[in-house]
């Protein structure tokens, strides 16, 4: 039931009549709900995609480091000698080493991961 407001009430003069506003609000609300539903589906899809990306990245890191951990625990170790040391532009420090396996001389580039300083001729343990 609608009540009539006084004509001179300045606080509510800008409002449309109650019956007219209720009908328009129902139509506008239905349109906004459908837009919000689409936005909700899109946001949920993007969030799910990011969760998949993060899961793949974590799985990749585990898969990358697992073989290295196994090699460090169970791999063979031989004595090697540092031939040279270089610092690459990408920030990696590289050790060039030589070592013998079954009488054959082998060479390798090893990314230095410790803070120890190496010079040419230093002895080093090589995990193979």
Backbone as XML, in Angstrom:
<?xml version="1.0"?>
<chain id="A" units="angstrom">
  <residue number="1" name="UNK">
    <atom name="N" x="0.849" y="-1.155" z="0.000"/>
    <atom name="CA" x="0.000" y="0.000" z="0.000"/>
    <atom name="C" x="0.900" y="1.225" z="0.000"/>
  </residue>
  <residue number="2" name="UNK">
    <atom name="N" x="0.672" y="2.120" z="-0.930"/>
    <atom name="CA" x="1.476" y="3.328" z="-1.064"/>
    <atom name="C" x="0.869" y="4.443" z="-0.233"/>
  </residue>
  <residue number="3" name="UNK">
    <atom name="N" x="1.735" y="5.245" z="0.315"/>
    <atom name="CA" x="1.287" y="6.419" z="1.069"/>
    <atom name="C" x="1.716" y="7.656" z="0.313"/>
  </residue>
  <residue number="4" name="UNK">
    <atom name="N" x="0.905" y="8.629" z="0.316"/>
    <atom name="CA" x="1.219" y="9.877" z="-0.371"/>
    <atom name="C" x="2.090" y="10.730" z="0.519"/>
  </residue>
  <residue number="5" name="UNK">
    <atom name="N" x="3.103" y="11.306" z="-0.086"/>
    <atom name="CA" x="3.988" y="12.202" z="0.644"/>
    <atom name="C" x="3.574" y="13.640" z="0.380"/>
  </residue>
  <residue number="6" name="UNK">
    <atom name="N" x="3.836" y="14.512" z="1.303"/>
    <atom name="CA" x="3.503" y="15.915" z="1.069"/>
    <atom name="C" x="4.301" y="16.462" z="-0.101"/>
  </residue>
  <residue number="7" name="UNK">
    <atom name="N" x="3.714" y="17.361" z="-0.855"/>
    <atom name="CA" x="4.353" y="17.938" z="-2.036"/>
    <atom name="C" x="5.559" y="18.786" z="-1.667"/>
  </residue>
  <residue number="8" name="UNK">
    <atom name="N" x="5.571" y="19.359" z="-0.495"/>
    <atom name="CA" x="6.647" y="20.278" z="-0.144"/>
    <atom name="C" x="7.808" y="19.570" z="0.570"/>
  </residue>
  <residue number="9" name="UNK">
    <atom name="N" x="7.808" y="18.255" z="0.662"/>
    <atom name="CA" x="8.901" y="17.530" z="1.317"/>
    <atom name="C" x="10.098" y="17.484" z="0.361"/>
  </residue>
  <residue number="10" name="UNK">
    <atom name="N" x="11.119" y="18.276" z="0.606"/>
    <atom name="CA" x="12.261" y="18.392" z="-0.300"/>
    <atom name="C" x="13.199" y="17.202" z="-0.211"/>
  </residue>
  <residue number="11" name="UNK">
    <atom name="N" x="13.185" y="16.465" z="0.890"/>
    <atom name="CA" x="14.091" y="15.323" z="1.026"/>
    <atom name="C" x="13.727" y="14.172" z="0.104"/>
  </residue>
  <residue number="12" name="UNK">
    <atom name="N" x="12.445" y="14.006" z="-0.204"/>
    <atom name="CA" x="12.025" y="12.867" z="-1.022"/>
    <atom name="C" x="11.457" y="13.292" z="-2.360"/>
  </residue>
  <residue number="13" name="UNK">
    <atom name="N" x="11.595" y="14.544" z="-2.741"/>
    <atom name="CA" x="11.004" y="15.025" z="-3.986"/>
    <atom name="C" x="11.668" y="14.406" z="-5.208"/>
  </residue>
  <residue number="14" name="UNK">
    <atom name="N" x="12.899" y="13.980" z="-5.121"/>
    <atom name="CA" x="13.605" y="13.448" z="-6.288"/>
    <atom name="C" x="13.294" y="11.975" z="-6.528"/>
  </residue>
  <residue number="15" name="UNK">
    <atom name="N" x="12.661" y="11.292" z="-5.584"/>
    <atom name="CA" x="12.353" y="9.873" z="-5.724"/>
    <atom name="C" x="11.147" y="9.663" z="-6.636"/>
  </residue>
  <residue number="16" name="UNK">
    <atom name="N" x="11.162" y="8.613" z="-7.463"/>
    <atom name="CA" x="9.990" y="8.316" z="-8.294"/>
    <atom name="C" x="8.881" y="7.736" z="-7.422"/>
  </residue>
  <residue number="17" name="UNK">
    <atom name="N" x="7.665" y="7.689" z="-7.950"/>
    <atom name="CA" x="6.580" y="7.086" z="-7.185"/>
    <atom name="C" x="6.931" y="5.649" z="-6.820"/>
  </residue>
  <residue number="18" name="UNK">
    <atom name="N" x="6.454" y="5.158" z="-5.701"/>
    <atom name="CA" x="6.830" y="3.865" z="-5.150"/>
    <atom name="C" x="6.473" y="2.700" z="-6.086"/>
  </residue>
  <residue number="19" name="UNK">
    <atom name="N" x="5.262" y="2.664" z="-6.639"/>
    <atom name="CA" x="4.849" y="1.552" z="-7.495"/>
    <atom name="C" x="5.688" y="1.485" z="-8.766"/>
  </residue>
  <residue number="20" name="UNK">
    <atom name="N" x="5.980" y="2.604" z="-9.343"/>
    <atom name="CA" x="6.759" y="2.657" z="-10.576"/>
    <atom name="C" x="8.198" y="2.192" z="-10.311"/>
  </residue>
  <residue number="21" name="UNK">
    <atom name="N" x="8.787" y="2.636" z="-9.219"/>
    <atom name="CA" x="10.175" y="2.280" z="-8.899"/>
    <atom name="C" x="10.301" y="0.793" z="-8.619"/>
  </residue>
  <residue number="22" name="UNK">
    <atom name="N" x="9.342" y="0.201" z="-7.950"/>
    <atom name="CA" x="9.426" y="-1.213" z="-7.620"/>
    <atom name="C" x="9.417" y="-2.071" z="-8.879"/>
  </residue>
  <residue number="23" name="UNK">
    <atom name="N" x="8.622" y="-1.720" z="-9.860"/>
    <atom name="CA" x="8.549" y="-2.475" z="-11.105"/>
    <atom name="C" x="9.859" y="-2.353" z="-11.874"/>
  </residue>
  <residue number="24" name="UNK">
    <atom name="N" x="10.416" y="-1.156" z="-11.961"/>
    <atom name="CA" x="11.682" y="-0.964" z="-12.680"/>
    <atom name="C" x="12.834" y="-1.644" z="-11.955"/>
  </residue>
  <residue number="25" name="UNK">
    <atom name="N" x="12.823" y="-1.606" z="-10.641"/>
    <atom name="CA" x="13.891" y="-2.243" z="-9.876"/>
    <atom name="C" x="13.921" y="-3.748" z="-10.094"/>
  </residue>
  <residue number="26" name="UNK">
    <atom name="N" x="12.774" y="-4.373" z="-10.225"/>
    <atom name="CA" x="12.719" y="-5.812" z="-10.441"/>
    <atom name="C" x="13.358" y="-6.168" z="-11.784"/>
  </residue>
  <residue number="27" name="UNK">
    <atom name="N" x="13.064" y="-5.393" z="-12.814"/>
    <atom name="CA" x="13.644" y="-5.636" z="-14.134"/>
    <atom name="C" x="15.141" y="-5.365" z="-14.107"/>
  </residue>
  <residue number="28" name="UNK">
    <atom name="N" x="15.545" y="-4.258" z="-13.488"/>
    <atom name="CA" x="16.965" y="-3.909" z="-13.426"/>
    <atom name="C" x="17.736" y="-4.933" z="-12.602"/>
  </residue>
  <residue number="29" name="UNK">
    <atom name="N" x="17.138" y="-5.407" z="-11.521"/>
    <atom name="CA" x="17.805" y="-6.390" z="-10.679"/>
    <atom name="C" x="18.016" y="-7.702" z="-11.425"/>
  </residue>
  <residue number="30" name="UNK">
    <atom name="N" x="17.068" y="-8.119" z="-12.209"/>
    <atom name="CA" x="17.205" y="-9.354" z="-12.985"/>
    <atom name="C" x="18.340" y="-9.218" z="-13.997"/>
  </residue>
  <residue number="31" name="UNK">
    <atom name="N" x="18.448" y="-8.061" z="-14.638"/>
    <atom name="CA" x="19.527" y="-7.837" z="-15.606"/>
    <atom name="C" x="20.879" y="-7.819" z="-14.901"/>
  </residue>
  <residue number="32" name="UNK">
    <atom name="N" x="20.959" y="-7.197" z="-13.751"/>
    <atom name="CA" x="22.218" y="-7.137" z="-13.013"/>
    <atom name="C" x="22.617" y="-8.512" z="-12.493"/>
  </residue>
  <residue number="33" name="UNK">
    <atom name="N" x="21.646" y="-9.321" z="-12.097"/>
    <atom name="CA" x="21.950" y="-10.662" z="-11.615"/>
    <atom name="C" x="22.584" y="-11.508" z="-12.717"/>
  </residue>
  <residue number="34" name="UNK">
    <atom name="N" x="22.060" y="-11.393" z="-13.930"/>
    <atom name="CA" x="22.624" y="-12.191" z="-15.017"/>
    <atom name="C" x="24.040" y="-11.729" z="-15.344"/>
  </residue>
  <residue number="35" name="UNK">
    <atom name="N" x="24.293" y="-10.413" z="-15.283"/>
    <atom name="CA" x="25.650" y="-9.916" z="-15.520"/>
    <atom name="C" x="26.591" y="-10.371" z="-14.411"/>
  </residue>
  <residue number="36" name="UNK">
    <atom name="N" x="26.116" y="-10.332" z="-13.167"/>
    <atom name="CA" x="26.939" y="-10.782" z="-12.054"/>
    <atom name="C" x="27.221" y="-12.278" z="-12.140"/>
  </residue>
  <residue number="37" name="UNK">
    <atom name="N" x="26.255" y="-13.035" z="-12.615"/>
    <atom name="CA" x="26.450" y="-14.478" z="-12.774"/>
    <atom name="C" x="27.566" y="-14.756" z="-13.781"/>
  </residue>
  <residue number="38" name="UNK">
    <atom name="N" x="27.577" y="-14.022" z="-14.887"/>
    <atom name="CA" x="28.623" y="-14.189" z="-15.898"/>
    <atom name="C" x="29.978" y="-13.793" z="-15.311"/>
  </residue>
  <residue number="39" name="UNK">
    <atom name="N" x="30.018" y="-12.686" z="-14.575"/>
    <atom name="CA" x="31.271" y="-12.256" z="-13.959"/>
    <atom name="C" x="31.759" y="-13.267" z="-12.926"/>
  </residue>
  <residue number="40" name="UNK">
    <atom name="N" x="30.831" y="-13.850" z="-12.175"/>
    <atom name="CA" x="31.193" y="-14.863" z="-11.190"/>
    <atom name="C" x="31.808" y="-16.089" z="-11.868"/>
  </residue>
  <residue number="41" name="UNK">
    <atom name="N" x="31.197" y="-16.550" z="-12.936"/>
    <atom name="CA" x="31.715" y="-17.716" z="-13.671"/>
    <atom name="C" x="33.099" y="-17.402" z="-14.229"/>
  </residue>
  <residue number="42" name="UNK">
    <atom name="N" x="33.268" y="-16.224" z="-14.791"/>
    <atom name="CA" x="34.558" y="-15.824" z="-15.360"/>
    <atom name="C" x="35.627" y="-15.747" z="-14.267"/>
  </residue>
  <residue number="43" name="UNK">
    <atom name="N" x="35.305" y="-15.131" z="-13.136"/>
    <atom name="CA" x="36.271" y="-15.016" z="-12.039"/>
    <atom name="C" x="36.635" y="-16.384" z="-11.474"/>
  </residue>
  <residue number="44" name="UNK">
    <atom name="N" x="35.659" y="-17.266" z="-11.342"/>
    <atom name="CA" x="35.930" y="-18.614" z="-10.850"/>
    <atom name="C" x="36.820" y="-19.375" z="-11.832"/>
  </residue>
  <residue number="45" name="UNK">
    <atom name="N" x="36.596" y="-19.196" z="-13.118"/>
    <atom name="CA" x="37.431" y="-19.848" z="-14.129"/>
    <atom name="C" x="38.862" y="-19.347" z="-14.091"/>
  </residue>
  <residue number="46" name="UNK">
    <atom name="N" x="39.031" y="-18.050" z="-13.950"/>
    <atom name="CA" x="40.380" y="-17.480" z="-13.878"/>
    <atom name="C" x="41.092" y="-17.960" z="-12.617"/>
  </residue>
  <residue number="47" name="UNK">
    <atom name="N" x="40.382" y="-17.993" z="-11.490"/>
    <atom name="CA" x="40.985" y="-18.479" z="-10.246"/>
    <atom name="C" x="41.388" y="-19.946" z="-10.380"/>
  </residue>
  <residue number="48" name="UNK">
    <atom name="N" x="40.535" y="-20.756" z="-11.000"/>
    <atom name="CA" x="40.858" y="-22.168" z="-11.198"/>
    <atom name="C" x="42.071" y="-22.327" z="-12.120"/>
  </residue>
  <residue number="49" name="UNK">
    <atom name="N" x="42.150" y="-21.503" z="-13.149"/>
    <atom name="CA" x="43.296" y="-21.553" z="-14.057"/>
    <atom name="C" x="44.585" y="-21.214" z="-13.319"/>
  </residue>
  <residue number="50" name="UNK">
    <atom name="N" x="44.550" y="-20.195" z="-12.476"/>
    <atom name="CA" x="45.744" y="-19.833" z="-11.702"/>
    <atom name="C" x="46.130" y="-20.950" z="-10.739"/>
  </residue>
  <residue number="51" name="UNK">
    <atom name="N" x="45.161" y="-21.602" z="-10.137"/>
    <atom name="CA" x="45.476" y="-22.719" z="-9.241"/>
    <atom name="C" x="46.144" y="-23.861" z="-10.003"/>
  </residue>
  <residue number="52" name="UNK">
    <atom name="N" x="45.685" y="-24.116" z="-11.217"/>
    <atom name="CA" x="46.311" y="-25.148" z="-12.045"/>
    <atom name="C" x="47.740" y="-24.747" z="-12.393"/>
  </residue>
  <residue number="53" name="UNK">
    <atom name="N" x="47.943" y="-23.493" z="-12.763"/>
    <atom name="CA" x="49.288" y="-23.013" z="-13.114"/>
    <atom name="C" x="50.229" y="-23.129" z="-11.921"/>
  </residue>
  <residue number="54" name="UNK">
    <atom name="N" x="49.760" y="-22.736" z="-10.735"/>
    <atom name="CA" x="50.591" y="-22.827" z="-9.540"/>
    <atom name="C" x="50.892" y="-24.287" z="-9.214"/>
  </residue>
  <residue number="55" name="UNK">
    <atom name="N" x="49.906" y="-25.158" z="-9.358"/>
    <atom name="CA" x="50.125" y="-26.581" z="-9.110"/>
    <atom name="C" x="51.144" y="-27.182" z="-10.066"/>
  </residue>
  <residue number="56" name="UNK">
    <atom name="N" x="51.068" y="-26.807" z="-11.332"/>
    <atom name="CA" x="52.031" y="-27.312" z="-12.320"/>
    <atom name="C" x="53.430" y="-26.788" z="-12.005"/>
  </residue>
  <residue number="57" name="UNK">
    <atom name="N" x="53.532" y="-25.530" z="-11.606"/>
    <atom name="CA" x="54.841" y="-24.957" z="-11.267"/>
    <atom name="C" x="55.457" y="-25.670" z="-10.067"/>
  </residue>
  <residue number="58" name="UNK">
    <atom name="N" x="54.659" y="-25.923" z="-9.043"/>
    <atom name="CA" x="55.179" y="-26.628" z="-7.865"/>
    <atom name="C" x="55.570" y="-28.059" z="-8.230"/>
  </residue>
  <residue number="59" name="UNK">
    <atom name="N" x="54.733" y="-28.722" z="-9.017"/>
    <atom name="CA" x="55.067" y="-30.072" z="-9.465"/>
    <atom name="C" x="56.338" y="-30.098" z="-10.303"/>
  </residue>
  <residue number="60" name="UNK">
    <atom name="N" x="56.519" y="-29.095" z="-11.135"/>
    <atom name="CA" x="57.735" y="-29.009" z="-11.946"/>
    <atom name="C" x="58.977" y="-28.809" z="-11.100"/>
  </residue>
  <residue number="61" name="UNK">
    <atom name="N" x="58.857" y="-27.972" z="-10.067"/>
    <atom name="CA" x="60.009" y="-27.749" z="-9.186"/>
    <atom name="C" x="60.365" y="-29.028" z="-8.419"/>
  </residue>
  <residue number="62" name="UNK">
    <atom name="N" x="59.359" y="-29.753" z="-7.962"/>
    <atom name="CA" x="59.617" y="-31.015" z="-7.265"/>
    <atom name="C" x="60.275" y="-32.003" z="-8.226"/>
  </residue>
  <residue number="63" name="UNK">
    <atom name="N" x="59.752" y="-32.087" z="-9.440"/>
    <atom name="CA" x="60.319" y="-33.010" z="-10.431"/>
    <atom name="C" x="61.741" y="-32.607" z="-10.824"/>
  </residue>
  <residue number="64" name="UNK">
    <atom name="N" x="62.026" y="-31.323" z="-10.787"/>
    <atom name="CA" x="63.362" y="-30.845" z="-11.148"/>
    <atom name="C" x="64.380" y="-31.176" z="-10.068"/>
  </residue>
  <residue number="65" name="UNK">
    <atom name="N" x="64.017" y="-30.960" z="-8.817"/>
    <atom name="CA" x="64.978" y="-31.131" z="-7.736"/>
    <atom name="C" x="65.072" y="-32.558" z="-7.212"/>
  </residue>
  <residue number="66" name="UNK">
    <atom name="N" x="64.075" y="-33.375" z="-7.432"/>
    <atom name="CA" x="64.111" y="-34.747" z="-6.915"/>
    <atom name="C" x="65.283" y="-35.557" z="-7.470"/>
  </residue>
  <residue number="67" name="UNK">
    <atom name="N" x="65.507" y="-35.597" z="-8.790"/>
    <atom name="CA" x="66.655" y="-36.372" z="-9.292"/>
    <atom name="C" x="67.992" y="-35.855" z="-8.772"/>
  </residue>
  <residue number="68" name="UNK">
    <atom name="N" x="68.109" y="-34.539" z="-8.584"/>
    <atom name="CA" x="69.359" y="-33.988" z="-8.063"/>
    <atom name="C" x="69.588" y="-34.442" z="-6.626"/>
  </residue>
  <residue number="69" name="UNK">
    <atom name="N" x="68.537" y="-34.479" z="-5.819"/>
    <atom name="CA" x="68.670" y="-34.951" z="-4.444"/>
    <atom name="C" x="69.064" y="-36.421" z="-4.399"/>
  </residue>
  <residue number="70" name="UNK">
    <atom name="N" x="68.455" y="-37.220" z="-5.252"/>
    <atom name="CA" x="68.788" y="-38.646" z="-5.302"/>
    <atom name="C" x="70.240" y="-38.821" z="-5.724"/>
  </residue>
  <residue number="71" name="UNK">
    <atom name="N" x="70.691" y="-38.061" z="-6.710"/>
    <atom name="CA" x="72.074" y="-38.149" z="-7.174"/>
    <atom name="C" x="73.043" y="-37.774" z="-6.063"/>
  </residue>
  <residue number="72" name="UNK">
    <atom name="N" x="72.729" y="-36.734" z="-5.309"/>
    <atom name="CA" x="73.620" y="-36.335" z="-4.226"/>
    <atom name="C" x="73.686" y="-37.394" z="-3.123"/>
  </residue>
  <residue number="73" name="UNK">
    <atom name="N" x="72.582" y="-38.100" z="-2.878"/>
    <atom name="CA" x="72.558" y="-39.127" z="-1.837"/>
    <atom name="C" x="73.185" y="-40.439" z="-2.304"/>
  </residue>
  <residue number="74" name="UNK">
    <atom name="N" x="72.929" y="-40.836" z="-3.532"/>
    <atom name="CA" x="73.311" y="-42.182" z="-3.967"/>
    <atom name="C" x="74.338" y="-42.204" z="-5.095"/>
  </residue>
  <residue number="75" name="UNK">
    <atom name="N" x="74.639" y="-41.064" z="-5.696"/>
    <atom name="CA" x="75.542" y="-41.040" z="-6.841"/>
    <atom name="C" x="76.996" y="-41.264" z="-6.459"/>
  </residue>
  <residue number="76" name="UNK">
    <atom name="N" x="77.774" y="-41.610" z="-7.443"/>
    <atom name="CA" x="79.207" y="-41.805" z="-7.225"/>
    <atom name="C" x="79.894" y="-40.451" z="-7.152"/>
  </residue>
  <residue number="77" name="UNK">
    <atom name="N" x="80.983" y="-40.461" z="-6.392"/>
    <atom name="CA" x="81.783" y="-39.245" z="-6.256"/>
    <atom name="C" x="83.193" y="-39.557" z="-6.721"/>
  </residue>
  <residue number="78" name="UNK">
    <atom name="N" x="83.740" y="-38.659" z="-7.518"/>
    <atom name="CA" x="85.129" y="-38.805" z="-7.954"/>
    <atom name="C" x="85.855" y="-37.494" z="-7.693"/>
  </residue>
  <residue number="79" name="UNK">
    <atom name="N" x="87.169" y="-37.623" z="-7.618"/>
    <atom name="CA" x="87.986" y="-36.436" z="-7.401"/>
    <atom name="C" x="88.230" y="-35.761" z="-8.752"/>
  </residue>
  <residue number="80" name="UNK">
    <atom name="N" x="88.041" y="-34.453" z="-8.798"/>
    <atom name="CA" x="88.265" y="-33.689" z="-10.013"/>
    <atom name="C" x="89.182" y="-32.523" z="-9.745"/>
  </residue>
  <residue number="81" name="UNK">
    <atom name="N" x="89.491" y="-31.802" z="-10.819"/>
    <atom name="CA" x="90.376" y="-30.646" z="-10.704"/>
    <atom name="C" x="89.757" y="-29.483" z="-11.463"/>
  </residue>
  <residue number="82" name="UNK">
    <atom name="N" x="89.760" y="-28.322" z="-10.842"/>
    <atom name="CA" x="89.207" y="-27.114" z="-11.472"/>
    <atom name="C" x="90.179" y="-26.654" z="-12.544"/>
  </residue>
  <residue number="83" name="UNK">
    <atom name="N" x="89.686" y="-26.487" z="-13.759"/>
    <atom name="CA" x="90.509" y="-25.979" z="-14.852"/>
    <atom name="C" x="90.402" y="-24.466" z="-14.974"/>
  </residue>
  <residue number="84" name="UNK">
    <atom name="N" x="89.178" y="-23.972" z="-14.820"/>
    <atom name="CA" x="88.940" y="-22.542" z="-15.018"/>
    <atom name="C" x="87.668" y="-22.160" z="-14.268"/>
  </residue>
  <residue number="85" name="UNK">
    <atom name="N" x="87.497" y="-20.887" z="-14.085"/>
    <atom name="CA" x="86.332" y="-20.341" z="-13.391"/>
    <atom name="C" x="85.868" y="-19.133" z="-14.184"/>
  </residue>
  <residue number="86" name="UNK">
    <atom name="N" x="84.555" y="-19.013" z="-14.406"/>
    <atom name="CA" x="84.064" y="-17.826" z="-15.120"/>
    <atom name="C" x="82.742" y="-17.367" z="-14.518"/>
  </residue>
  <residue number="87" name="UNK">
    <atom name="N" x="82.469" y="-16.111" z="-14.724"/>
    <atom name="CA" x="81.213" y="-15.507" z="-14.267"/>
    <atom name="C" x="80.451" y="-15.077" z="-15.513"/>
  </residue>
  <residue number="88" name="UNK">
    <atom name="N" x="79.278" y="-15.645" z="-15.723"/>
    <atom name="CA" x="78.480" y="-15.318" z="-16.913"/>
    <atom name="C" x="77.654" y="-14.065" z="-16.676"/>
  </residue>
  <residue number="89" name="UNK">
    <atom name="N" x="77.194" y="-13.480" z="-17.761"/>
    <atom name="CA" x="76.412" y="-12.239" z="-17.670"/>
    <atom name="C" x="75.056" y="-12.443" z="-17.011"/>
  </residue>
  <residue number="90" name="UNK">
    <atom name="N" x="74.542" y="-13.679" z="-17.013"/>
    <atom name="CA" x="73.254" y="-13.943" z="-16.368"/>
    <atom name="C" x="73.395" y="-14.156" z="-14.865"/>
  </residue>
  <residue number="91" name="UNK">
    <atom name="N" x="74.597" y="-14.007" z="-14.331"/>
    <atom name="CA" x="74.821" y="-14.107" z="-12.892"/>
    <atom name="C" x="75.299" y="-15.466" z="-12.427"/>
  </residue>
  <residue number="92" name="UNK">
    <atom name="N" x="75.401" y="-16.438" z="-13.318"/>
    <atom name="CA" x="75.830" y="-17.782" z="-12.929"/>
    <atom name="C" x="77.355" y="-17.851" z="-12.892"/>
  </residue>
  <residue number="93" name="UNK">
    <atom name="N" x="77.873" y="-18.497" z="-11.854"/>
    <atom name="CA" x="79.304" y="-18.772" z="-11.766"/>
    <atom name="C" x="79.530" y="-20.204" z="-12.233"/>
  </residue>
  <residue number="94" name="UNK">
    <atom name="N" x="80.446" y="-20.386" z="-13.175"/>
    <atom name="CA" x="80.677" y="-21.678" z="-13.799"/>
    <atom name="C" x="82.092" y="-22.158" z="-13.474"/>
  </residue>
  <residue number="95" name="UNK">
    <atom name="N" x="82.180" y="-23.406" z="-13.047"/>
    <atom name="CA" x="83.473" y="-24.058" z="-12.850"/>
    <atom name="C" x="83.668" y="-25.049" z="-13.994"/>
  </residue>
  <residue number="96" name="UNK">
    <atom name="N" x="84.824" y="-24.986" z="-14.628"/>
    <atom name="CA" x="85.178" y="-25.962" z="-15.657"/>
    <atom name="C" x="86.110" y="-26.959" z="-14.984"/>
  </residue>
  <residue number="97" name="UNK">
    <atom name="N" x="85.688" y="-28.220" z="-14.932"/>
    <atom name="CA" x="86.452" y="-29.232" z="-14.202"/>
    <atom name="C" x="86.778" y="-30.410" z="-15.115"/>
  </residue>
  <residue number="98" name="UNK">
    <atom name="N" x="87.827" y="-31.146" z="-14.700"/>
    <atom name="CA" x="88.162" y="-32.404" z="-15.352"/>
    <atom name="C" x="88.195" y="-33.482" z="-14.283"/>
  </residue>
  <residue number="99" name="UNK">
    <atom name="N" x="87.801" y="-34.689" z="-14.667"/>
    <atom name="CA" x="87.802" y="-35.823" z="-13.743"/>
    <atom name="C" x="87.931" y="-37.095" z="-14.561"/>
  </residue>
  <residue number="100" name="UNK">
    <atom name="N" x="88.350" y="-38.166" z="-13.880"/>
    <atom name="CA" x="88.544" y="-39.444" z="-14.565"/>
    <atom name="C" x="87.501" y="-40.439" z="-14.088"/>
  </residue>
  <residue number="101" name="UNK">
    <atom name="N" x="86.927" y="-41.179" z="-15.072"/>
    <atom name="CA" x="86.023" y="-42.283" z="-14.787"/>
    <atom name="C" x="86.519" y="-43.480" z="-15.590"/>
  </residue>
  <residue number="102" name="UNK">
    <atom name="N" x="86.807" y="-44.559" z="-14.901"/>
    <atom name="CA" x="87.297" y="-45.786" z="-15.543"/>
    <atom name="C" x="88.470" y="-45.495" z="-16.466"/>
  </residue>
  <residue number="103" name="UNK">
    <atom name="N" x="89.357" y="-44.629" z="-16.028"/>
    <atom name="CA" x="90.564" y="-44.320" z="-16.782"/>
    <atom name="C" x="90.380" y="-43.304" z="-17.897"/>
  </residue>
  <residue number="104" name="UNK">
    <atom name="N" x="89.150" y="-42.885" z="-18.177"/>
    <atom name="CA" x="88.912" y="-41.902" z="-19.232"/>
    <atom name="C" x="88.785" y="-40.508" z="-18.617"/>
  </residue>
  <residue number="105" name="UNK">
    <atom name="N" x="89.451" y="-39.553" z="-19.221"/>
    <atom name="CA" x="89.390" y="-38.177" z="-18.752"/>
    <atom name="C" x="88.123" y="-37.518" z="-19.289"/>
  </residue>
  <residue number="106" name="UNK">
    <atom name="N" x="87.343" y="-36.932" z="-18.401"/>
    <atom name="CA" x="86.086" y="-36.261" z="-18.762"/>
    <atom name="C" x="86.154" y="-34.804" z="-18.341"/>
  </residue>
  <residue number="107" name="UNK">
    <atom name="N" x="85.327" y="-33.991" z="-18.984"/>
    <atom name="CA" x="85.255" y="-32.563" z="-18.671"/>
    <atom name="C" x="83.795" y="-32.191" z="-18.407"/>
  </residue>
  <residue number="108" name="UNK">
    <atom name="N" x="83.609" y="-31.199" z="-17.549"/>
    <atom name="CA" x="82.239" y="-30.777" z="-17.227"/>
    <atom name="C" x="82.227" y="-29.293" z="-16.866"/>
  </residue>
  <residue number="109" name="UNK">
    <atom name="N" x="81.079" y="-28.682" z="-17.110"/>
    <atom name="CA" x="80.809" y="-27.332" z="-16.632"/>
    <atom name="C" x="79.847" y="-27.473" z="-15.458"/>
  </residue>
  <residue number="110" name="UNK">
    <atom name="N" x="80.238" y="-26.959" z="-14.325"/>
    <atom name="CA" x="79.427" y="-27.086" z="-13.120"/>
    <atom name="C" x="79.016" y="-25.689" z="-12.670"/>
  </residue>
  <residue number="111" name="UNK">
    <atom name="N" x="77.734" y="-25.518" z="-12.423"/>
    <atom name="CA" x="77.247" y="-24.241" z="-11.892"/>
    <atom name="C" x="77.598" y="-24.195" z="-10.418"/>
  </residue>
  <residue number="112" name="UNK">
    <atom name="N" x="78.378" y="-23.195" z="-10.036"/>
    <atom name="CA" x="78.814" y="-23.067" z="-8.646"/>
    <atom name="C" x="77.653" y="-22.579" z="-7.793"/>
  </residue>
  <residue number="113" name="UNK">
    <atom name="N" x="77.367" y="-23.304" z="-6.712"/>
    <atom name="CA" x="76.268" y="-22.939" z="-5.837"/>
    <atom name="C" x="76.712" y="-22.664" z="-4.409"/>
  </residue>
  <residue number="114" name="UNK">
    <atom name="N" x="77.981" y="-22.760" z="-4.149"/>
    <atom name="CA" x="78.487" y="-22.477" z="-2.803"/>
    <atom name="C" x="79.197" y="-21.125" z="-2.809"/>
  </residue>
  <residue number="115" name="UNK">
    <atom name="N" x="79.504" y="-20.630" z="-1.629"/>
    <atom name="CA" x="80.189" y="-19.339" z="-1.531"/>
    <atom name="C" x="81.702" y="-19.510" z="-1.556"/>
  </residue>
  <residue number="116" name="UNK">
    <atom name="N" x="82.183" y="-20.740" z="-1.576"/>
    <atom name="CA" x="83.611" y="-21.009" z="-1.588"/>
    <atom name="C" x="84.228" y="-20.526" z="-2.900"/>
  </residue>
  <residue number="117" name="UNK">
    <atom name="N" x="85.403" y="-19.939" z="-2.800"/>
    <atom name="CA" x="86.120" y="-19.466" z="-3.988"/>
    <atom name="C" x="87.029" y="-20.577" z="-4.512"/>
  </residue>
  <residue number="118" name="UNK">
    <atom name="N" x="86.996" y="-20.787" z="-5.818"/>
    <atom name="CA" x="87.818" y="-21.806" z="-6.453"/>
    <atom name="C" x="88.788" y="-21.140" z="-7.411"/>
  </residue>
  <residue number="119" name="UNK">
    <atom name="N" x="89.964" y="-21.733" z="-7.510"/>
    <atom name="CA" x="90.983" y="-21.272" z="-8.461"/>
    <atom name="C" x="91.388" y="-22.451" z="-9.327"/>
  </residue>
  <residue number="120" name="UNK">
    <atom name="N" x="92.025" y="-22.162" z="-10.448"/>
    <atom name="CA" x="92.504" y="-23.224" z="-11.329"/>
    <atom name="C" x="93.473" y="-24.112" z="-10.572"/>
  </residue>
  <residue number="121" name="UNK">
    <atom name="N" x="93.274" y="-25.420" z="-10.693"/>
    <atom name="CA" x="94.134" y="-26.388" z="-10.034"/>
    <atom name="C" x="93.579" y="-26.909" z="-8.715"/>
  </residue>
  <residue number="122" name="UNK">
    <atom name="N" x="92.531" y="-26.274" z="-8.154"/>
    <atom name="CA" x="91.946" y="-26.740" z="-6.898"/>
    <atom name="C" x="91.293" y="-28.101" z="-7.096"/>
  </residue>
  <residue number="123" name="UNK">
    <atom name="N" x="91.378" y="-28.942" z="-6.053"/>
    <atom name="CA" x="90.700" y="-30.238" z="-6.079"/>
    <atom name="C" x="89.234" y="-30.025" z="-5.704"/>
  </residue>
  <residue number="124" name="UNK">
    <atom name="N" x="88.373" y="-30.807" z="-6.361"/>
    <atom name="CA" x="86.937" y="-30.673" z="-6.123"/>
    <atom name="C" x="86.306" y="-32.061" z="-6.231"/>
  </residue>
  <residue number="125" name="UNK">
    <atom name="N" x="85.244" y="-32.293" z="-5.456"/>
    <atom name="CA" x="84.517" y="-33.554" z="-5.548"/>
    <atom name="C" x="83.414" y="-33.385" z="-6.581"/>
  </residue>
  <residue number="126" name="UNK">
    <atom name="N" x="83.369" y="-34.312" z="-7.535"/>
    <atom name="CA" x="82.371" y="-34.268" z="-8.616"/>
    <atom name="C" x="81.397" y="-35.422" z="-8.411"/>
  </residue>
  <residue number="127" name="UNK">
    <atom name="N" x="80.119" y="-35.111" z="-8.365"/>
    <atom name="CA" x="79.079" y="-36.132" z="-8.239"/>
    <atom name="C" x="78.662" y="-36.553" z="-9.640"/>
  </residue>
  <residue number="128" name="UNK">
    <atom name="N" x="78.736" y="-37.857" z="-9.914"/>
    <atom name="CA" x="78.366" y="-38.326" z="-11.253"/>
    <atom name="C" x="77.230" y="-39.316" z="-11.170"/>
  </residue>
</chain>
